[in-house]
Amino acid sequence: GVKILAKGSLTKKLTIKANKFSQKAISEIESVGGKIEVV
């Protein structure tokens, strides 16, 4: 599977699908209005 980690920064609202997310990655994605989907 794939785990999304927080490195760098987001400037656009995205929906990201992956097996796992770090807690910091979730915070970063949601802070710009993005969504996560665990698959």
N, C-alpha and C positions, 0 to 999 in steps of 0.2 A: 504494500500500500504506500500511499504518499502522505507525508505529514507537512503541513504548512507552518513555517516558522516566521517570526517577525524579524525582518532585516530590510532596511531601506524604509521608504515611505510611500504611501498611496495618496494620490490627489484626485482620483476619480472613483465613483461609486461602482463597485463590481460585485458580482455574485460568483463566489469561488466554491467549487465542488472538490472535495478530497476525503480521504479516509480519516485523517486526524488533523487537529489544529492545536498549536500551542495557545495558552491562555492569552499571551501578549498579542499573537496574531489575530485572535478573535477581537480583542479590544481595538486594534489598529483598523481592521476591516470595518467594524461597526461604527467607529468614530467618524468615518467619512460617508456613512450612510449605506455601506455595502452589506451584503448578506453572506452567510456561510451555509453550505449544505454538506452534511456528512453522508457519504455514499458507501 
